[in-house]
């Protein structure tokens, strides 16, 4: 009987040791140094892949084409052009969520850049001029977020023909990729910006449709 009484205690002790071992393992895995090493490894791979893409494409793509794509997605150019186009009566209900979404994108990207402060690639094309201090940082790509916001907005908001929608998506994708080819950003910067732009378009579609909320226009 004494042996039978000791067995539950032994089982409890073994389970307790296993639990403590698991906690210690999770503590080691989730330690700040381990997390920093993991993030550092991802960033190193991202930098290597981005540099390889930039180097491979550089002999074949004239910089002026990439710079034209950059200008087409620059906020200082896209905002007034979008405003003039959206003032037409058929697109007027699209105006407020679209412009508010662009402003939201500008603010959010600036905040995230100031938080992460990831330096731009060392081989960044020298033609770049930073409009604000946040432009000195790389993550995420503001151009990628902006063009994907526009593409997703046209896709979800408007009743454009399939050819227009496909054309806008192609422009957005080519412009986003050009950020890597021009040396402005790393691959992860562009991927994060593209995802952010689509999410912002969905947010604008869901929460910024004041024409539906208040019956405007």
ZAKETI-64647 format. One record per residue (C-alpha): residue number from 1; residue in three letters; x, y, z. Coordinates in nm, 3 decimals, m for minus. Example, Ala and Ser with C-alpha at 12.3 -4.5 7.8 and 13.67 -1.06 7.14 Angstrom:
REM ZAKETI-64647
{rec 1 ALA {1.230 m0.450 0.780}}
{rec 2 SER {1.367 m0.106 0.714}}
This chain:
REM ZAKETI-64647
{rec 1 UNK {0.000 0.000 0.000}}
{rec 2 UNK {0.289 0.237 0.074}}
{rec 3 UNK {0.425 0.185 m0.276}}
{rec 4 UNK {0.084 0.259 m0.428}}
{rec 5 UNK {0.058 0.581 m0.228}}
{rec 6 UNK {0.400 0.698 m0.349}}
{rec 7 UNK {0.326 0.647 m0.719}}
{rec 8 UNK {0.078 0.942 m0.750}}
{rec 9 UNK {0.332 1.163 m0.578}}
{rec 10 UNK {0.604 1.051 m0.820}}
{rec 11 UNK {0.373 1.122 m1.115}}
{rec 12 UNK {0.296 1.468 m0.980}}
{rec 13 UNK {0.665 1.542 m0.934}}
{rec 14 UNK {0.745 1.424 m1.289}}
{rec 15 UNK {0.469 1.639 m1.436}}
{rec 16 UNK {0.591 1.936 m1.236}}
{rec 17 UNK {0.947 1.888 m1.365}}
{rec 18 UNK {0.821 1.861 m1.723}}
{rec 19 UNK {0.616 2.178 m1.679}}
{rec 20 UNK {0.915 2.367 m1.536}}
{rec 21 UNK {1.134 2.242 m1.822}}
{rec 22 UNK {0.879 2.361 m2.077}}
{rec 23 UNK {0.863 2.703 m1.912}}
{rec 24 UNK {1.242 2.732 m1.917}}
{rec 25 UNK {1.249 2.632 m2.285}}
{rec 26 UNK {0.985 2.891 m2.377}}
{rec 27 UNK {1.172 3.152 m2.176}}
{rec 28 UNK {1.491 3.083 m2.372}}
{rec 29 UNK {1.308 3.083 m2.706}}
{rec 30 UNK {1.120 3.404 m2.631}}
{rec 31 UNK {1.412 3.589 m2.474}}
{rec 32 UNK {1.493 3.933 m2.622}}
{rec 33 UNK {1.832 3.815 m2.748}}
{rec 34 UNK {1.676 3.519 m2.933}}
{rec 35 UNK {1.407 3.739 m3.085}}
{rec 36 UNK {1.667 3.995 m3.189}}
{rec 37 UNK {1.881 3.726 m3.353}}
{rec 38 UNK {1.578 3.589 m3.537}}
{rec 39 UNK {1.475 3.933 m3.665}}
{rec 40 UNK {1.835 4.011 m3.756}}
{rec 41 UNK {1.856 3.692 m3.962}}
{rec 42 UNK {1.537 3.779 m4.151}}
{rec 43 UNK {1.660 4.131 m4.221}}
{rec 44 UNK {1.997 3.999 m4.340}}
{rec 45 UNK {1.828 3.761 m4.586}}
{rec 46 UNK {1.594 4.040 m4.697}}
{rec 47 UNK {1.889 4.272 m4.760}}
{rec 48 UNK {2.080 4.006 m4.953}}
{rec 49 UNK {1.783 3.916 m5.174}}
{rec 50 UNK {1.699 4.282 m5.236}}
{rec 51 UNK {2.059 4.363 m5.330}}
{rec 52 UNK {2.071 4.066 m5.568}}
{rec 53 UNK {1.749 4.177 m5.740}}
{rec 54 UNK {1.874 4.534 m5.770}}
{rec 55 UNK {2.211 4.426 m5.908}}
{rec 56 UNK {2.062 4.182 m6.158}}
{rec 57 UNK {1.808 4.433 m6.295}}
{rec 58 UNK {2.029 4.742 m6.300}}
{rec 59 UNK {2.195 4.679 m6.643}}
{rec 60 UNK {1.859 4.625 m6.814}}
{rec 61 UNK {1.632 4.898 m6.675}}
{rec 62 UNK {1.702 5.265 m6.748}}
{rec 63 UNK {1.668 5.468 m6.426}}
{rec 64 UNK {1.439 5.727 m6.589}}
{rec 65 UNK {1.163 5.463 m6.631}}
{rec 66 UNK {1.183 5.376 m6.261}}
{rec 67 UNK {1.186 5.746 m6.171}}
{rec 68 UNK {0.871 5.805 m6.381}}
{rec 69 UNK {0.697 5.528 m6.189}}
{rec 70 UNK {0.817 5.688 m5.866}}
{rec 71 UNK {0.670 6.026 m5.966}}
{rec 72 UNK {0.338 5.866 m6.067}}
{rec 73 UNK {0.294 5.739 m5.710}}
{rec 74 UNK {0.437 6.039 m5.526}}
{rec 75 UNK {0.180 6.190 m5.287}}
{rec 76 UNK {0.258 6.542 m5.408}}
{rec 77 UNK {0.155 6.434 m5.758}}
{rec 78 UNK {m0.109 6.166 m5.699}}
{rec 79 UNK {m0.315 6.363 m5.447}}
{rec 80 UNK {m0.404 6.665 m5.668}}
{rec 81 UNK {m0.451 6.440 m5.974}}
{rec 82 UNK {m0.684 6.210 m5.780}}
{rec 83 UNK {m0.874 6.508 m5.642}}
{rec 84 UNK {m0.932 6.651 m5.989}}
{rec 85 UNK {m1.051 6.317 m6.127}}
{rec 86 UNK {m1.278 6.238 m5.835}}
{rec 87 UNK {m1.459 6.573 m5.852}}
{rec 88 UNK {m1.651 6.444 m6.155}}
{rec 89 UNK {m2.015 6.359 m6.058}}
{rec 90 UNK {m1.997 5.981 m6.124}}
{rec 91 UNK {m1.698 5.943 m5.893}}
{rec 92 UNK {m1.800 6.196 m5.628}}
{rec 93 UNK {m1.925 5.938 m5.371}}
{rec 94 UNK {m1.582 5.781 m5.402}}
{rec 95 UNK {m1.410 6.112 m5.318}}
{rec 96 UNK {m1.422 6.131 m4.938}}
{rec 97 UNK {m1.320 5.772 m4.850}}
{rec 98 UNK {m1.047 5.782 m5.113}}
{rec 99 UNK {m0.890 6.111 m5.003}}
{rec 100 UNK {m0.924 6.026 m4.634}}
{rec 101 UNK {m0.765 5.689 m4.706}}
{rec 102 UNK {m0.471 5.859 m4.878}}
{rec 103 UNK {m0.423 6.088 m4.578}}
{rec 104 UNK {m0.452 5.792 m4.340}}
{rec 105 UNK {m0.187 5.610 m4.541}}
{rec 106 UNK {0.047 5.908 m4.530}}
{rec 107 UNK {0.013 5.945 m4.152}}
{rec 108 UNK {0.032 5.575 m4.069}}
{rec 109 UNK {0.334 5.506 m4.288}}
{rec 110 UNK {0.515 5.805 m4.135}}
{rec 111 UNK {0.445 5.680 m3.782}}
{rec 112 UNK {0.561 5.325 m3.858}}
{rec 113 UNK {0.878 5.455 m4.025}}
{rec 114 UNK {0.963 5.667 m3.721}}
{rec 115 UNK {0.907 5.366 m3.493}}
{rec 116 UNK {1.122 5.115 m3.683}}
{rec 117 UNK {1.374 5.360 m3.834}}
{rec 118 UNK {1.513 5.105 m4.078}}
{rec 119 UNK {1.781 5.266 m4.292}}
{rec 120 UNK {1.737 5.266 m4.667}}
{rec 121 UNK {1.969 5.049 m4.879}}
{rec 122 UNK {2.322 5.183 m4.917}}
{rec 123 UNK {2.287 5.161 m5.296}}
{rec 124 UNK {1.977 5.386 m5.302}}
{rec 125 UNK {1.964 5.594 m5.621}}
{rec 126 UNK {2.106 5.944 m5.545}}
{rec 127 UNK {1.812 6.124 m5.708}}
{rec 128 UNK {1.597 6.083 m5.396}}
{rec 129 UNK {1.488 6.395 m5.207}}
{rec 130 UNK {1.320 6.344 m4.871}}
{rec 131 UNK {1.010 6.558 m4.824}}
{rec 132 UNK {0.989 6.490 m4.449}}
{rec 133 UNK {1.226 6.334 m4.197}}
{rec 134 UNK {1.038 6.001 m4.204}}
{rec 135 UNK {1.133 5.964 m4.571}}
{rec 136 UNK {1.488 5.885 m4.466}}
{rec 137 UNK {1.366 5.549 m4.337}}
{rec 138 UNK {1.277 5.242 m4.536}}
{rec 139 UNK {1.010 5.035 m4.361}}
{rec 140 UNK {0.740 5.024 m4.489}}
{rec 141 UNK {0.737 5.153 m4.847}}
{rec 142 UNK {0.502 5.449 m4.872}}
{rec 143 UNK {0.490 5.425 m5.251}}
{rec 144 UNK {0.391 5.057 m5.231}}
{rec 145 UNK {0.119 5.124 m4.975}}
{rec 146 UNK {m0.015 5.415 m5.179}}
{rec 147 UNK {m0.034 5.237 m5.514}}
{rec 148 UNK {m0.190 4.926 m5.363}}
{rec 149 UNK {m0.439 5.144 m5.177}}
{rec 150 UNK {m0.533 5.303 m5.511}}
{rec 151 UNK {m0.555 4.966 m5.688}}
{rec 152 UNK {m0.763 4.805 m5.414}}
{rec 153 UNK {m0.986 5.112 m5.394}}
{rec 154 UNK {m1.055 5.103 m5.768}}
{rec 155 UNK {m1.120 4.731 m5.740}}
{rec 156 UNK {m1.358 4.751 m5.443}}
{rec 157 UNK {m1.511 5.099 m5.471}}
{rec 158 UNK {m1.576 5.171 m5.834}}
{rec 159 UNK {m1.760 4.999 m6.115}}
{rec 160 UNK {m1.473 5.034 m6.361}}
{rec 161 UNK {m1.432 4.796 m6.651}}
{rec 162 UNK {m1.218 4.487 m6.591}}
{rec 163 UNK {m0.953 4.630 m6.823}}
{rec 164 UNK {m0.921 4.942 m6.606}}
{rec 165 UNK {m0.902 4.737 m6.287}}
{rec 166 UNK {m0.637 4.505 m6.431}}
{rec 167 UNK {m0.442 4.804 m6.565}}
{rec 168 UNK {m0.440 4.972 m6.224}}
{rec 169 UNK {m0.324 4.651 m6.053}}
{rec 170 UNK {m0.043 4.613 m6.307}}
{rec 171 UNK {0.064 4.975 m6.251}}
{rec 172 UNK {0.060 4.921 m5.875}}
{rec 173 UNK {0.263 4.601 m5.893}}
{rec 174 UNK {0.521 4.740 m6.136}}
{rec 175 UNK {0.558 5.059 m5.932}}
{rec 176 UNK {0.602 4.864 m5.609}}
{rec 177 UNK {0.866 4.637 m5.764}}
{rec 178 UNK {1.044 4.942 m5.906}}
{rec 179 UNK {1.112 5.055 m5.549}}
{rec 180 UNK {1.341 4.754 m5.508}}
{rec 181 UNK {1.498 4.793 m5.852}}
{rec 182 UNK {1.570 5.162 m5.788}}
{rec 183 UNK {1.732 5.079 m5.455}}
{rec 184 UNK {1.483 5.276 m5.250}}
{rec 185 UNK {1.356 4.980 m5.048}}
{rec 186 UNK {1.407 4.619 m4.948}}
{rec 187 UNK {1.167 4.342 m5.045}}
{rec 188 UNK {1.006 4.328 m4.700}}
{rec 189 UNK {0.947 4.705 m4.707}}
{rec 190 UNK {0.753 4.673 m5.032}}
{rec 191 UNK {0.560 4.363 m4.922}}
{rec 192 UNK {0.457 4.529 m4.596}}
{rec 193 UNK {0.357 4.848 m4.778}}
{rec 194 UNK {0.146 4.655 m5.030}}
{rec 195 UNK {m0.040 4.466 m4.756}}
{rec 196 UNK {m0.093 4.789 m4.565}}
{rec 197 UNK {m0.239 4.961 m4.870}}
{rec 198 UNK {m0.495 4.685 m4.929}}
{rec 199 UNK {m0.596 4.688 m4.561}}
{rec 200 UNK {m0.636 5.065 m4.571}}
{rec 201 UNK {m0.863 5.037 m4.876}}
{rec 202 UNK {m1.079 4.781 m4.697}}
{rec 203 UNK {m1.092 5.007 m4.391}}
{rec 204 UNK {m1.196 5.305 m4.603}}
{rec 205 UNK {m1.461 5.095 m4.775}}
{rec 206 UNK {m1.603 4.982 m4.442}}
{rec 207 UNK {m1.573 5.287 m4.217}}
{rec 208 UNK {m1.520 5.600 m4.430}}
{rec 209 UNK {m1.822 5.581 m4.661}}
{rec 210 UNK {m1.985 5.896 m4.526}}
{rec 211 UNK {m2.204 5.920 m4.835}}
{rec 212 UNK {m2.382 5.605 m4.718}}
{rec 213 UNK {m2.377 5.696 m4.349}}
{rec 214 UNK {m2.516 6.047 m4.387}}
{rec 215 UNK {m2.682 6.016 m4.727}}
{rec 216 UNK {m2.450 6.268 m4.894}}
{rec 217 UNK {m2.472 6.304 m5.272}}
